[in-house]
Amino acid sequence: MNSMERYQKMLSMTPYADRSEMPVFPMMLVPYAAFAGMTQAETIEDPMKWLKAMEITFEKIGKPDIVMPMCPRDTIFVMGLPARVPGIDLGENELYQFVETPFFDDPSEYQKILQMGWQAWHGMYMCRIQNPPFTSPEQLMARYGLMGQTLGMTMGHIYGMGIEPDFHSATAPIFDTLSMARSMEEFIYDLYDDPGPIMDVINKFQAEADMQTIGMLKANHGTRVGCFAMRSCATFLSPDMFEEYAWPALKGMIERFHEAGIMMVLHADADWTPMLEYFLQVPKGSVHLELDGMTDMEKAYDILGGWQTIRGDVPATMLAYGTVDEVREYCEKLINMGMKKGGFVLGSGCEVPMNAKIENVKAIIDSVRS
């Protein structure tokens, strides 16, 4: 089987006949530089060097079936938070950092968003958080254009290696974007004090934002959208708050993309265990959940296996500080679990850390390829 065939087998959610049919995806963004003997600054400044570092890494560990298609430079930009960047604000080989500070201090800003419109307000926000800030919308559009060109180049390179990209474009719920822009603590206070304006913004603009993303995906023949719902989990919200404030819009997003023939790749950071059963409410195969070590993987597979597909979940701490034998043992547990119903991708829990041991990452791939 090649990577595309393994991916399609996974999507079919039929039991694997052999472990070699199971796709493998240690999600990597920053480790390539370390494994290839480059600095973080080099691979952030030049996406071609990032791709070269990717190739060198795969020569050492073997090729995965799926890769993260967005280079570090664009990941940092599109995350939507002020950032410190290696080689500019940090040392040449330090990990980039996001700086969360309240973009607005007064909850009346939600009314401003309703008046301006989401796209106009978010564009203003993205301009102002750049370092140095953009002074015109044209600068922002040019930056998005550069990101699109780079993503297209990266996609071509990935497909040329016979590997599947994790997604073809990316989005985030307005709920999560507002949480980051307002900052987590203040946003939670707003939800307690007066959630009405927040929900007005989400209810008015989420569908419109989704249709724009769908239009871009259709224009480029994309079938998977990465969704980074980083503030909708139990680490930040109680299950009751999730059900009332976050889930309705996320459910609507999943359903809209599914109706358009697009699967949501939900990068589910932190603890989603109390939220798992909600994904039974959306169409079968409409979501691929990328879970990390904070969500109970066995419970997730027990609840959703055969209905939604799942990736997980070798922890970052194990990849950095564990032994090859520990990684192999952990992978065996995941493989034995994922073989039962299919629909499972063996991979890292969230992203492979910059200080991961290369032999530990290789052990993930070897566990289904040796």
C-alpha positions as CSV (number, residue, x, y, z in Angstrom):
1,M,0.0,0.0,0.0
2,N,1.1,3.5,-0.7
3,S,0.3,6.5,1.5
4,M,-2.8,7.5,-0.4
5,E,-4.2,4.0,-0.2
6,R,-3.5,3.8,3.5
7,Y,-5.2,7.1,4.0
8,Q,-8.3,6.0,2.1
9,K,-8.3,2.7,4.0
10,M,-8.3,4.8,7.2
11,L,-11.2,6.9,6.0
12,S,-13.2,3.8,5.2
13,M,-13.2,2.9,8.9
14,T,-12.9,-0.8,8.2
15,P,-10.6,-3.0,10.4
16,Y,-7.0,-3.2,9.3
17,A,-6.0,-6.7,8.1
18,D,-2.4,-5.9,9.0
19,R,-0.5,-3.1,10.8
20,S,1.2,-2.2,7.6
21,E,-2.2,-0.8,6.4
22,M,-2.3,1.7,9.3
23,P,-1.1,5.3,8.3
24,V,1.6,6.8,10.5
25,F,1.9,10.6,11.2
26,P,4.4,12.0,13.7
27,M,3.3,15.6,13.4
28,M,6.5,17.7,12.9
29,L,7.0,21.4,12.3
30,V,10.1,22.4,14.2
31,P,12.1,19.1,14.7
32,Y,13.1,18.9,11.1
33,A,15.7,21.7,11.6
34,A,17.3,19.9,14.6
35,F,17.3,16.5,12.8
36,A,18.9,18.1,9.7
37,G,21.5,20.2,11.4
38,M,19.9,23.5,10.7
39,T,18.7,26.3,13.0
40,Q,15.1,27.3,13.7
41,A,15.8,30.7,12.2
42,E,16.9,29.2,8.9
43,T,13.9,27.0,8.4
44,I,11.5,29.8,9.5
45,E,13.0,32.4,7.2
46,D,13.2,30.1,4.1
47,P,10.4,27.5,3.5
48,M,12.6,25.8,0.9
49,K,15.1,25.1,3.7
50,W,12.3,23.7,5.8
51,L,11.4,21.3,3.0
52,K,15.0,20.3,2.6
53,A,15.2,19.6,6.3
54,M,12.1,17.5,6.0
55,E,13.7,15.4,3.2
56,I,16.9,14.9,5.3
57,T,14.8,13.9,8.3
58,F,12.8,11.3,6.3
59,E,16.1,9.8,5.0
60,K,17.0,9.2,8.6
61,I,13.6,8.0,10.0
62,G,11.7,6.8,7.0
63,K,8.7,8.4,5.3
64,P,5.5,8.9,7.1
65,D,2.2,8.7,5.3
66,I,0.9,12.2,6.3
67,V,2.7,15.5,7.1
68,M,1.9,18.9,8.3
69,P,1.8,21.0,5.1
70,M,2.1,24.5,6.5
71,C,5.7,25.7,7.1
72,P,6.7,27.4,10.4
73,R,6.8,30.9,8.9
74,D,3.1,30.7,7.9
75,T,2.0,28.7,11.0
76,I,3.4,31.5,13.2
77,F,1.6,34.2,11.0
78,V,-1.8,32.5,10.8
79,M,-2.0,31.5,14.4
80,G,-3.3,35.0,15.2
81,L,-1.3,36.0,18.2
82,P,1.7,38.3,18.6
83,A,4.9,36.1,18.3
84,R,8.6,36.1,19.1
85,V,10.6,34.6,16.3
86,P,14.0,32.9,16.3
87,G,16.7,35.1,14.7
88,I,14.7,38.3,15.2
89,D,13.3,38.4,18.8
90,L,15.0,35.2,20.0
91,G,18.2,33.2,19.6
92,E,18.8,31.5,16.2
93,N,17.9,28.1,17.5
94,E,15.2,28.8,20.1
95,L,11.6,27.8,19.8
96,Y,9.2,30.5,18.5
97,Q,6.8,31.8,21.2
98,F,3.3,33.2,21.2
99,V,2.6,36.2,23.4
100,E,-1.0,36.3,24.7
101,T,-2.0,39.8,25.9
102,P,-5.5,41.3,25.7
103,F,-5.9,43.0,22.3
104,F,-8.9,44.9,23.7
105,D,-9.7,45.9,27.3
106,D,-13.4,46.7,27.0
107,P,-16.1,44.2,26.3
108,S,-17.8,46.8,24.1
109,E,-15.4,45.7,21.4
110,Y,-17.9,42.9,20.6
111,Q,-20.3,45.6,19.5
112,K,-17.6,47.1,17.4
113,I,-17.1,43.7,15.7
114,L,-20.9,43.5,15.0
115,Q,-20.8,46.9,13.4
116,M,-17.6,46.4,11.4
117,G,-18.2,42.8,10.3
118,W,-15.9,39.9,11.2
119,Q,-13.7,40.0,8.2
120,A,-13.0,43.7,8.5
121,W,-12.4,43.5,12.3
122,H,-10.2,40.4,12.0
123,G,-8.2,42.0,9.2
124,M,-7.6,45.0,11.5
125,Y,-6.6,42.7,14.3
126,M,-4.1,40.8,12.1
127,C,-2.5,44.0,10.9
128,R,-2.0,45.4,14.4
129,I,-0.4,42.2,15.9
130,Q,2.4,42.0,13.3
131,N,5.9,43.0,14.3
132,P,6.2,45.7,13.0
133,P,2.4,46.3,12.6
134,F,1.0,46.4,9.0
135,T,-0.1,49.9,8.1
136,S,-2.5,49.0,5.3
137,P,-4.9,46.2,4.3
138,E,-2.9,45.8,1.2
139,Q,0.1,44.6,3.2
140,L,-2.1,42.0,4.9
141,M,-3.5,40.8,1.6
142,A,0.0,40.5,0.2
143,R,1.0,38.4,3.2
144,Y,-2.0,36.1,2.7
145,G,-1.1,35.8,-0.9
146,L,2.5,34.8,-0.1
147,M,1.1,32.2,2.4
148,G,-1.1,30.8,-0.4
149,Q,1.8,30.6,-2.8
150,T,4.0,28.9,-0.2
151,L,1.3,26.4,0.7
152,G,0.8,25.5,-3.0
153,M,4.5,24.9,-3.4
154,T,4.6,22.8,-0.3
155,M,1.6,20.7,-1.3
156,G,3.3,20.0,-4.7
157,H,6.5,19.0,-2.9
158,I,4.7,16.7,-0.5
159,Y,2.6,15.0,-3.1
160,G,5.8,14.6,-5.1
161,M,7.2,12.6,-2.2
162,G,4.2,10.3,-2.3
163,I,2.9,11.7,1.1
164,E,-0.6,13.0,2.0
165,P,-0.9,16.5,3.5
166,D,-2.8,16.6,6.8
167,F,-5.2,19.3,5.4
168,H,-5.5,21.6,2.3
169,S,-6.4,24.8,4.1
170,A,-7.0,25.8,7.7
171,T,-9.5,27.7,9.8
172,A,-10.5,28.3,13.4
173,P,-13.9,28.8,15.2
174,I,-14.6,32.5,15.9
175,F,-15.1,31.4,19.5
176,D,-11.5,30.3,19.8
177,T,-10.2,33.3,17.9
178,L,-12.0,35.7,20.2
179,S,-10.6,33.8,23.2
180,M,-7.1,34.4,22.1
181,A,-7.6,38.0,21.0
182,R,-9.3,38.9,24.3
183,S,-7.0,36.6,26.3
184,M,-8.3,33.5,28.1
185,E,-9.0,34.9,31.5
186,E,-10.8,38.0,30.3
187,F,-12.8,36.0,27.8
188,I,-14.0,33.6,30.4
189,Y,-15.1,36.5,32.6
190,D,-17.0,37.9,29.6
191,L,-18.7,34.6,29.1
192,Y,-19.8,34.6,32.8
193,D,-20.7,38.3,32.9
194,D,-22.5,38.8,29.6
195,P,-22.2,36.1,26.9
196,G,-24.8,37.7,24.7
197,P,-22.5,40.0,22.6
198,I,-20.0,37.1,22.1
199,M,-22.8,34.8,20.9
200,D,-24.2,37.5,18.7
201,V,-20.8,37.8,16.9
202,I,-20.5,34.0,16.5
203,N,-24.1,33.6,15.3
204,K,-23.9,36.4,12.8
205,F,-20.5,35.7,11.2
206,Q,-19.4,32.0,11.6
207,A,-21.4,30.7,8.7
208,E,-20.2,33.5,6.5
209,A,-16.6,32.8,7.4
210,D,-17.1,29.1,6.7
211,M,-18.5,29.7,3.3
212,Q,-15.4,31.8,2.4
213,T,-13.2,28.9,3.5
214,I,-15.3,26.4,1.5
215,G,-15.0,28.6,-1.6
216,M,-11.2,28.7,-1.3
217,L,-11.0,25.0,-0.8
218,K,-13.3,24.3,-3.8
219,A,-11.3,26.6,-6.0
220,N,-8.2,24.5,-5.2
221,H,-9.9,21.1,-5.1
222,G,-9.2,20.7,-1.4
223,T,-11.1,18.0,0.5
224,R,-9.8,18.5,4.1
225,V,-9.8,21.6,6.3
226,G,-7.6,21.9,9.4
227,C,-9.5,23.4,12.3
228,F,-7.7,24.6,15.4
229,A,-10.2,24.8,18.2
230,M,-7.7,25.4,20.9
231,R,-10.0,27.0,23.5
232,S,-13.1,24.8,23.2
233,C,-11.8,21.8,25.3
234,A,-12.3,20.9,29.0
235,T,-8.9,22.4,29.8
236,F,-10.6,25.8,29.3
237,L,-14.3,25.2,29.5
238,S,-16.7,23.2,31.7
239,P,-18.8,20.7,29.7
240,D,-21.8,22.9,30.3
241,M,-20.1,26.0,28.9
242,F,-18.9,23.9,25.9
243,E,-22.4,22.8,25.2
244,E,-23.9,26.2,25.5
245,Y,-21.3,28.5,23.9
246,A,-18.8,26.5,21.8
247,W,-20.5,23.4,20.5
248,P,-23.3,24.9,18.5
249,A,-21.0,26.9,16.2
250,L,-18.5,24.1,16.0
251,K,-21.2,21.6,15.1
252,G,-22.5,24.0,12.4
253,M,-19.0,24.3,11.0
254,I,-18.6,20.5,10.8
255,E,-22.0,20.2,9.1
256,R,-21.4,22.9,6.6
257,F,-18.0,21.5,5.5
258,H,-19.4,18.0,5.4
259,E,-22.2,19.1,3.1
260,A,-19.6,20.7,0.8
261,G,-17.7,17.4,0.7
262,I,-14.9,18.6,3.0
263,M,-13.8,16.7,6.1
264,M,-12.7,18.7,9.2
265,V,-9.3,17.7,10.6
266,L,-9.9,18.9,14.2
267,H,-6.6,19.5,15.9
268,A,-7.9,18.8,19.4
269,D,-5.3,20.1,21.8
270,A,-5.6,19.4,25.6
271,D,-8.5,17.5,27.2
272,W,-11.5,16.7,25.0
273,T,-12.6,13.6,27.0
274,P,-15.8,15.1,28.4
275,M,-16.7,16.4,24.9
276,L,-16.2,13.2,22.9
277,E,-19.8,12.1,22.7
278,Y,-20.8,15.3,21.0
279,F,-19.1,14.1,17.9
280,L,-21.7,11.4,17.6
281,Q,-24.1,14.2,16.7
282,V,-22.5,15.1,13.4
283,P,-22.3,12.9,10.3
284,K,-20.2,9.8,10.2
285,G,-16.7,10.5,8.9
286,S,-17.2,14.3,9.0
287,V,-14.4,14.8,11.5
288,H,-10.9,13.5,12.0
289,L,-9.8,14.1,15.6
290,E,-6.1,14.7,16.3
291,L,-5.8,14.0,20.0
292,D,-2.9,14.5,22.4
293,G,-2.0,12.8,25.7
294,M,-4.5,14.8,27.7
295,T,-7.6,13.1,26.2
296,D,-8.3,9.5,27.2
297,M,-7.4,7.8,23.9
298,E,-8.9,4.4,24.7
299,K,-12.2,6.1,25.7
300,A,-12.1,8.2,22.6
301,Y,-11.7,5.2,20.4
302,D,-14.4,3.3,22.4
303,I,-16.9,6.1,21.9
304,L,-16.0,7.3,18.4
305,G,-14.2,4.4,16.7
306,G,-16.2,3.4,13.6
307,W,-18.0,6.8,13.5
308,Q,-15.2,9.4,13.4
309,T,-11.5,8.8,12.6
310,I,-8.8,9.5,15.2
311,R,-5.0,10.2,15.3
312,G,-2.8,9.8,18.3
313,D,-1.1,9.9,20.6
314,V,2.6,9.2,21.6
315,P,3.2,12.0,24.1
316,A,5.8,14.8,23.6
317,T,7.4,14.0,26.9
318,M,8.0,10.4,25.9
319,L,9.5,11.5,22.6
320,A,11.9,13.9,24.3
321,Y,12.8,12.0,27.5
322,G,11.7,8.3,27.0
323,T,13.5,5.4,25.5
324,V,12.9,3.6,22.2
325,D,11.5,0.6,24.1
326,E,9.0,2.8,25.9
327,V,7.9,4.3,22.6
328,R,7.6,0.9,21.0
329,E,5.5,-0.4,23.9
330,Y,3.2,2.6,23.8
331,C,2.8,2.3,20.0
332,E,1.9,-1.4,20.4
333,K,-0.9,-0.5,22.7
334,L,-2.2,2.1,20.2
335,I,-1.8,-0.3,17.2
336,N,-3.7,-3.1,19.0
337,M,-6.5,-0.7,19.8
338,G,-6.7,0.9,16.4
339,M,-6.7,-2.4,14.5
340,K,-10.1,-3.3,15.9
341,K,-12.4,-0.8,14.1
342,G,-10.0,0.9,11.7
343,G,-10.1,4.6,11.2
344,F,-7.0,5.2,13.3
345,V,-3.7,7.0,12.4
346,L,-0.7,6.2,14.6
347,G,1.1,9.4,15.5
348,S,2.3,11.9,18.0
349,G,0.1,13.5,20.6
350,C,0.0,17.1,19.1
351,E,3.4,18.0,17.7
352,V,6.8,16.3,18.0
353,P,8.8,18.6,20.3
354,M,12.0,20.3,19.1
355,N,14.1,18.3,21.6
356,A,12.7,14.9,20.6
357,K,15.1,12.1,20.2
358,I,15.3,11.1,16.5
359,E,15.4,7.4,17.4
360,N,12.1,7.8,19.3
361,V,10.4,9.4,16.3
362,K,11.8,6.7,14.0
363,A,10.4,4.1,16.4
364,I,6.8,5.4,15.7
365,I,7.3,4.8,12.0
366,D,9.1,1.5,12.4
367,S,6.3,0.1,14.6
368,V,4.0,-0.1,11.6
369,R,6.6,-0.5,8.8
370,S,9.1,-3.1,10.1
